[in-house]
Amino acid sequence: MEGSTIQSNMEDNIYLQSGYVNMGLSYDSPFCAWIGARGIGKTYGAIENELEAGRTFLLLRKSQTQSDIIAKPEFSPLRPNLEARGALYKRVALAKQISGYYYCDADDEIIDPHPICYTAALSTFGNLRGGFSGAVIKTILYDEFVGEPTEKPLKHEYQALMNCYETVNRNRELQGQPPVNLIMTANSFDIANNIFMGLGIVNDVYQMYVDNISVKKWPERGLQVFLPTKSPISKLKADTVLYRLNRGSDFEKMALENSFIYDYPEKLGKRPLGEYKVLCKIGELSVCAHKSKHEYYATCQKTGGCNSIFTTDDRDLERAKIAFPFFRMFHMARKVTFCDYVSQILYEKFFC
């Protein structure tokens, strides 16, 4: 991705004395993503910062089913934080697809008209446009933004998230107010997720992963990404029953070591671009054909121009598959060389 960046291995600053991640770092940029091991305090810490500052926030999940579940107090991610504070609270259904949490007294009467937070689903948030005012919302917490392999993907997810942000943020910056903070948290299921593809940072984040870089910032874009490793909490969890059962498995590596699962590199190696003609471009990826041999090359390097350029939006991906139906066959026949593993990930996601 173009633009200046700042990266570092700030492991000492990423963790609090308790061993959990320091989610207070999220506010250094308007847009922030955390991909980390399980149970290291990403969601809890993000909610705790909002409660401590008294900011009303929007707790966003991908699907309406997920949102309906966390809207129930028994299953809400807010429950551990609020109960640790000894706070009484209640959930109020404000509309069919959005709920609010409020502080209440022992008689279940609301004692503060300002909501603690709202809960909603990204998949249906577009229905709230027009009549919805997000003026009181200071932070959007998009929890579990990287879906599990068994989870149905949300079409046009990146566009939906940007529209959600626009609906909430509106023109507050033009009025001299700070922008809404968007904090995204997830486990390391898929590095080529819809949000990173939409941002055009899949290759950047993969290089962070390879080089063991814990934080990277794009100051001009107001964006930062955290990949915390060597978690003190994960080290303690390694000797619990679940991880003794799964010792050495992909699950253990994902859950404790922040390793991206299904990490199976194939035919990798850089090729001289001068020997190839660019057939198409999709987001960060270029697919090229050798000028004299029946060979193909996929790369995230800068390449020359071509007539077939696609975005990573679902509709454009369908157009690309229709325009180049033989790309899947070429990959199965091992006719495609990949510049690096992220090129392979994107190629397989787009065409296989």
C-alpha positions in Angstrom: 0.0 0.0 0.0 1.3 3.5 -0.9 2.2 6.0 1.8 4.6 6.4 4.6 4.5 3.8 7.4 5.8 3.3 10.9 6.4 -0.1 12.4 8.0 -1.5 15.5 8.3 -4.4 17.9 6.8 -2.6 20.9 6.1 -5.8 22.9 6.8 -4.1 26.3 4.2 -1.5 25.6 1.6 -3.8 24.1 1.0 -5.6 27.4 -0.2 -4.3 30.7 1.3 -5.4 34.0 -1.6 -7.9 34.2 -0.3 -9.6 31.0 -3.4 -8.6 29.0 -3.0 -6.4 25.9 -3.0 -2.6 26.3 -6.1 -1.6 24.3 -5.5 2.0 25.3 -3.1 2.1 22.3 -6.1 1.9 20.0 -6.8 5.6 20.3 -3.5 6.7 18.7 -5.2 6.5 15.3 -8.9 6.8 14.3 -8.8 3.4 12.7 -7.3 0.4 14.5 -7.2 -3.3 14.1 -6.1 -6.0 16.6 -5.5 -9.6 15.5 -4.4 -11.6 18.4 -4.5 -14.9 20.3 -7.6 -15.9 22.1 -8.4 -14.6 25.6 -5.7 -12.0 25.8 -8.1 -9.1 26.6 -8.9 -7.5 23.3 -12.6 -7.2 23.7 -12.6 -6.9 27.4 -9.9 -4.2 27.3 -11.6 -2.2 24.6 -14.9 -2.2 26.5 -13.1 -1.3 29.7 -11.5 1.8 28.2 -14.9 3.0 27.0 -16.6 2.4 30.4 -13.7 4.1 32.2 -13.9 7.2 30.0 -17.8 7.2 30.1 -18.0 7.1 26.3 -21.1 5.7 24.5 -20.0 3.2 22.0 -21.4 0.9 19.3 -20.7 -2.8 19.7 -20.9 -4.2 16.2 -21.0 -7.8 15.1 -21.0 -9.2 11.6 -24.4 -10.9 11.4 -27.8 -10.2 12.8 -27.8 -13.6 14.6 -24.6 -12.7 16.4 -25.9 -9.3 17.3 -29.2 -10.8 18.6 -27.2 -13.1 20.9 -24.9 -10.5 22.4 -27.8 -8.2 22.9 -29.1 -10.5 25.6 -27.5 -9.6 28.9 -26.6 -13.2 29.7 -24.4 -13.4 26.6 -23.2 -9.9 26.3 -19.5 -9.1 26.2 -20.3 -6.2 28.5 -21.3 -8.5 31.3 -17.8 -9.3 32.7 -16.8 -5.6 32.7 -20.0 -4.3 34.3 -20.3 -7.0 36.9 -16.6 -6.4 37.8 -17.6 -2.8 38.5 -20.6 -3.9 40.5 -22.9 -1.9 38.1 -26.5 -2.7 37.6 -27.7 -2.4 34.0 -30.5 -3.3 31.6 -30.9 -3.8 27.9 -33.6 -2.0 26.0 -34.7 -2.9 22.5 -34.7 0.4 20.7 -35.7 -0.9 17.3 -36.0 -4.3 15.6 -32.2 -4.4 14.8 -30.6 -2.3 17.5 -30.5 -2.4 21.3 -29.2 -0.1 24.0 -27.6 -0.8 27.4 -28.3 1.6 30.3 -27.3 1.9 34.0 -30.2 1.1 36.3 -31.1 0.9 40.0 -32.1 -2.1 42.0 -35.7 -1.6 40.8 -34.6 -1.9 37.2 -35.3 1.8 36.6 -32.9 3.6 34.2 -30.8 6.1 36.2 -28.9 7.6 33.3 -30.6 8.4 30.0 -27.3 8.3 28.2 -26.7 4.7 26.9 -23.6 2.8 27.9 -23.6 1.3 24.4 -25.6 0.2 21.4 -25.5 -3.2 19.9 -26.1 -3.8 16.2 -25.2 -6.0 13.2 -23.1 -4.8 10.3 -25.3 -6.9 7.9 -28.4 -4.9 8.7 -26.9 -1.5 9.9 -27.8 0.0 6.5 -31.5 -0.3 7.5 -30.8 2.3 10.2 -29.6 5.1 7.8 -31.7 8.2 7.6 -33.6 8.1 10.8 -30.6 7.0 12.9 -28.4 9.6 14.7 -25.1 8.4 16.0 -24.1 11.7 17.5 -23.6 10.3 21.0 -21.4 7.4 19.8 -17.7 8.1 20.2 -16.3 4.6 19.3 -17.3 1.8 17.0 -16.1 -1.6 18.3 -16.3 -4.1 15.5 -15.7 -7.4 17.4 -14.7 -10.6 15.6 -14.3 -8.9 12.3 -12.4 -11.9 10.9 -15.0 -14.7 10.6 -14.3 -18.3 11.5 -13.8 -20.8 8.6 -17.3 -22.2 9.2 -18.9 -18.8 9.2 -20.9 -17.5 6.2 -19.1 -14.5 4.8 -20.8 -11.1 4.6 -21.0 -9.8 1.1 -19.7 -6.3 0.5 -18.5 -6.3 4.0 -15.8 -3.5 3.6 -18.3 -1.2 1.9 -20.9 -1.9 4.6 -18.4 -1.0 7.3 -17.4 2.2 5.6 -21.0 3.2 5.2 -21.6 2.4 8.9 -18.7 4.6 9.9 -20.1 7.4 7.7 -23.5 7.1 9.2 -22.2 7.4 12.7 -19.4 9.9 12.1 -21.3 12.2 9.7 -19.9 15.8 9.6 -18.6 16.0 13.2 -15.0 16.7 12.0 -16.3 19.7 9.9 -17.8 21.0 13.2 -14.5 20.9 15.0 -15.2 17.6 16.8 -12.8 14.6 16.9 -13.7 11.7 14.5 -15.3 8.4 15.7 -12.7 5.8 16.7 -13.1 2.5 14.9 -11.5 -0.4 16.8 -11.6 -3.9 15.2 -10.7 -7.1 17.0 -10.4 -10.7 15.9 -8.5 -13.9 16.1 -6.0 -14.9 13.4 -8.3 -17.0 11.2 -7.7 -15.4 7.8 -5.1 -12.7 6.9 -6.9 -12.1 3.5 -10.1 -11.0 5.2 -12.6 -8.6 3.6 -11.5 -5.6 5.7 -7.8 -6.0 5.0 -8.5 -6.6 1.3 -10.7 -3.5 1.2 -7.9 -1.4 2.9 -5.3 -2.9 0.5 -3.0 -4.0 3.4 -3.0 -7.8 3.1 0.6 -7.9 1.9 1.7 -5.3 4.6 0.1 -7.3 7.4 1.5 -10.6 6.1 5.0 -9.0 6.2 4.4 -8.0 9.8 3.6 -11.6 10.5 6.7 -12.9 8.8 9.0 -10.3 10.3 7.5 -10.5 13.7 6.4 -6.9 13.7 3.9 -6.2 16.4 2.5 -2.8 15.2 2.4 -0.9 12.0 1.0 2.6 11.4 -0.1 4.5 8.3 -0.2 8.1 9.7 -1.6 9.6 6.5 -4.5 7.3 6.6 -5.0 7.4 10.3 -4.7 3.6 10.5 -2.8 1.2 12.7 -2.6 -2.6 13.0 -1.5 -4.6 16.0 -0.3 -8.3 15.8 0.6 -9.0 19.4 2.8 -12.1 20.0 4.5 -13.7 23.0 1.4 -13.0 25.1 2.0 -13.8 28.9 -1.6 -14.9 29.1 -1.2 -17.3 26.2 1.9 -18.8 27.9 -0.2 -19.5 31.0 -3.1 -20.9 28.9 -0.7 -23.3 27.1 -0.8 -25.7 30.1 -4.6 -25.8 30.4 -6.6 -28.9 29.4 -7.8 -27.7 26.0 -4.3 -26.8 24.8 -2.7 -29.9 26.2 -5.3 -31.8 24.1 -4.4 -29.8 21.0 -0.6 -29.6 21.5 1.1 -28.8 18.1 -2.2 -28.4 16.2 -3.3 -25.6 13.9 -5.9 -24.7 16.5 -3.2 -24.2 19.2 -1.1 -22.1 16.9 -4.0 -19.9 16.0 -5.4 -19.6 19.5 -2.1 -19.1 21.5 0.6 -18.1 19.0 -1.4 -15.8 16.8 -0.5 -17.9 13.7 -2.8 -17.7 10.7 -4.3 -21.1 10.1 -4.4 -23.0 6.8 -0.9 -21.6 6.1 0.2 -23.9 3.3 2.6 -22.3 0.8 2.9 -23.9 -2.6 4.9 -22.9 -5.7 6.6 -19.7 -4.5 9.4 -17.7 -6.2 10.0 -14.3 -7.8 10.1 -14.0 -11.6 11.4 -11.3 -13.9 8.3 -9.2 -14.6 9.8 -8.2 -18.0 9.1 -11.7 -19.3 5.4 -11.5 -18.4 2.3 -9.7 -19.6 -0.3 -8.5 -17.1 -3.6 -10.2 -17.7 -5.6 -8.6 -14.8 -5.4 -6.9 -11.5 -7.6 -7.4 -8.5 -6.9 -5.2 -5.5 -3.3 -5.7 -4.6 -2.8 -8.8 -6.9 -1.7 -8.9 -10.5 -1.9 -12.1 -12.6 0.5 -12.3 -15.5 1.1 -14.7 -18.4 4.6 -15.6 -19.7 5.2 -14.1 -23.1 6.6 -17.3 -24.6 5.8 -20.2 -22.3 2.5 -21.6 -20.9 3.2 -20.3 -17.5 1.5 -17.8 -15.2 2.7 -15.6 -12.3 0.7 -14.0 -9.5 2.3 -11.1 -7.6 1.6 -8.2 -5.3 4.5 -6.3 -6.8 4.0 -3.1 -8.8 3.3 -4.1 -12.4 2.5 -2.4 -15.7 -1.0 -1.4 -16.8 -3.7 -3.7 -18.2 -7.3 -3.4 -19.4 -8.8 -5.8 -16.9 -8.8 -4.1 -13.4 -11.1 -5.3 -10.6 -11.8 -4.2 -7.0 -12.1 -6.8 -4.2 -15.9 -6.1 -3.9 -17.9 -9.3 -4.3 -19.6 -8.2 -7.5 -16.2 -7.4 -9.1 -14.8 -10.7 -8.0 -17.6 -12.5 -9.7 -16.8 -10.5 -12.9 -13.2 -11.6 -12.6 -14.1 -15.2 -12.3 -16.3 -15.0 -15.3 -13.7 -13.2 -17.3 -10.9 -15.6 -16.4 -12.5 -19.0 -15.7 -9.3 -20.9 -16.5 -7.3 -19.4 -13.7 -8.6 -22.1 -11.2 -7.6 -24.8 -13.7 -4.1 -23.4 -14.1 -3.6 -23.4 -10.4 -4.8 -27.0 -10.0 -2.4 -27.9 -12.8 0.5 -26.1 -10.9 1.0 -23.7 -13.8 1.0 -20.7 -11.5 4.0 -19.4 -9.6 3.4 -17.0 -6.8 5.7 -14.2 -5.9 5.1 -14.8 -2.2 2.6 -16.5 0.0 0.2 -13.6 0.3 -0.1 -13.6 -3.5 -1.1 -17.3 -3.3 -3.6 -16.5 -0.5 -5.3 -13.8 -2.6 -5.2 -15.8 -5.9 -6.9 -18.8 -4.1 -9.5 -16.5 -2.5 -10.3 -14.8 -5.8 -10.3 -17.7 -8.2 -10.5 -21.0 -6.2 
